[in-house]
Amino acid sequence: MRLLVTGGAGYVGSVVAAQLIEAGHDVTVLDDLSTGHQDAVPDGARFVRADIAAAGDALDGVDAVLHFAAKSLVGESVEKPGLYWANNLGGTLALLDAMRDKGVGRIVFSSTAATYGEPERSPIQESDPTRPTNPYGASKLAVDTALSAYARIRGLGAVSLRYFNVAGAYGRYRERHTVETHLIPNVLKVATGDRASVSVFGTDYPTTDGTCVRDYIHVSDLSRAHLLALEAITPGEHKIYNLGSGTGFTVQEVISVCREVTGHAIPAVVGERRAGDPAVLVASSAKIQRELGWKAERPALRDIVSDAWNALSAK
């Protein structure tokens, strides 16, 4: 298939683009490079530097779109909500209208667990209430709502994949965020000497060691789900799937594994809880396992950390 990958110069987008090329697809990456990196565009992909609101000609002859282009910093979304609504929702609506004009009727959307907000239960299922607590999650949920409407009214075929905590690396493709908010890369930065210590926010949660529990999914496992979702698109339907390993690890467990993998002490500084941090966030991926046959092949935390560390060490 001829595929357009928006945001394909970013972390997840570049891995998916690489796997699509490996699977024999014809791939064009569209990215404005505001957060992505041109050297992350896989060999064999055409590259178009443009905003998603100006996808236009990049959609000529395309069979489907895989849409990753988005602003994704929770804190920034609180400070600059307009930016997130304009880019994440406004940009996506412009993309959907351009797809309609070009006769492209299939899309896989990179959504997020932030659409759920603070969950009532764990593991979280797709049928659970969606109550995002920040503009980032709200803007992603708005796109999901729009996709359902476009499917119902215009016959669009869409799949939304709600990510939990993506980590690890796929060959040379790794996390390279200008502002890094994810735990594993921040812990590894201590081992490389780029940070003095890692912060632990709260040690009094009702968990095994008092620190928060989160669900980590290997980026290669997450990427494979996009290829399966692409094949599962049905015209006139919008399907939503959670993507996680189904296993939770505490902050302290993550730090301990990073110490083992890197051989560094990695000092940790304990601070107060952050407002709005749930004790446990774990995904139920039973639906995508049942309907698409997906499962996490590299769920071990040590594998996730080792791959991230190896890619970081080879930079």
Beta strands, then each sheet from edge to edge (+ up, - down):
strand 1: 2-6
strand 2: 26-31
strand 3: 46-49
strand 4: 64-67
strand 5: 106-112
strand 6: 157-163
strand 7: 165-167
strand 8: 198-201
strand 9: 213-218
strand 10: 238-243
strand 11: 248-250
strand 12: 268-271
strand 13: 280-281
sheet 1: 3+ 2+ 1+ 4+ 5+ 6+ 10+
sheet 2: 7+ 9+ 11-
sheet 3: 7+ 9+ 13+
sheet 4: 8+ 12+
end
